[in-house]
């Protein structure tokens, strides 16, 4: 057992605004736990009044038996305390997304010839994405666009804006209109973002900031920072897949040099 953990692996306190980050689908929760298992991601399990914890990992998930198998701690005394504890909270970070779930208690069982913990697949799972979203610049050779349909209020024709960078929380765009039409505070409904080879995201956005940028040729462009509103979990997942793919491509190119 270690003496400290990173702040990102501390349990997230309960709050009213967490509801939109909670996942209730058992199949989706099982899929997330399987992803953690396949990646070998470290999971911190907190328990007890003094925030005792062990570092562990998810070994396997059996959706048919509604069971997740958790590795025991290398320290036998820590494992015994975890086994006796009530209300264990598990925290992990995967692809810069904080994942948190709980168990009322753990059971001891055998898996592949050794002692492990087991627990029911949790009824809810917190997949936390806030303003700390990882933001990535989009490739100039394959520009990503945000298609803004015709708007009644504020009134505007359909526009296609180039996305400068994207995260699961929003985008930065370039307004091609002359003069620029995009204004801080504008809520733009039914925007569409086609993600190559992944799918299309449909979401409302609100303009949070705007600034003029002067190019080398002397022309000016209006850049705007926009936040996604009421985004569906499916669309959030598509954006995360797009970001992960860009990261892998850039890492591969960097390693090839």
ABEGO torsion letter per residue (X at the ends): XBABBBAAABBBBBBAAAAAABBABAAAAAAAAAAAAAAGBBBBBBBEAAGBBBBBBBABBBAAAGBBBBBBBABAAAAAAAAABBGBBBBBBBGGBBBBBBBABBBBBBBGGBBBBBBBBBABBBBBBBAABBBBBBBAABBBBBBBBBBAOBBBBBBBBBBABBBAAEBBBBBABOBBABBBGBBBBGBBBBBBGAEBBBBBBBBABBBBBBBAAGBBBBBBBBBBBGBBAAAAAAAAAAAAAAAAAAAAAAAAX
